[in-house]
Amino acid sequence: SESFFHRIEEVLFRQLFLPFDNQGIQIPEQMIKPLEALFNLILLEQEELADISLLLKYTSALLFQLQRFGKHRLSVAAGNDARITRLFQIMSDNFKEHRHASFYAEKIGVSAKRINEILRSQAGVTMSQLLNELLVIESKRELYHGDRSIKEIAYLLGFTDQSYFARFFKKHMGTNPENFREQFGRHASRY
């Protein structure tokens, strides 16, 4: 079966949790209690494993509410360089297949060197660091929530073989994918 987060609108999820901006979301005081109540409903439904469709609806509602309050995000690009916003969207859509700055540079009409200069000045990171961060986040999400084998995850994320994926994951997480899944995965007992 599909993992839970695969069923939530991917665009919404990625927009809300893009790793490029860590400013957080400003929630109006009057919305804190309703959001807490919604979150508690999610926890209750998840603990009881009663109705996955209801859990999905609650989670989607929470994400939509958070997105409303997070519309000001991606300020690294706001007013500074609109290409960054476009770059983040292109990266979000293509990071599994394309890992070279030249691909993204061509898409936004600059050189690979220039794209790294822009990223360093606006976000303090390089293209390679951003791509690796996206791959690590997606790897962890798949290992935790997904039902795919580690080999399938490796190929899904564009790695040529499972051992290369395992080395990449261990380099960035300090543990191999199997141990991560055993320690943190929701289906740990099945693997």
Buried (B, 14 or more C-beta within 10 A) or exposed (E): EEBBBBBBEEEBBBBBEBBBBEEEBEBEEEEEEEBEEBEEBBEEBBEEEEEEEEBBBBBBBBBEBBBEBBEEBBEBBEEBBEBBBBBBBBBBBBBBEBBEBEBBBEBBEBEBEBBBEBBEEBBEBBBEBBBBBBBBBBBBBBBBBBBBEBBEBBBBBBBEEBEEBBEBBBEBBEBBBBBBBBEEBBEEEEE
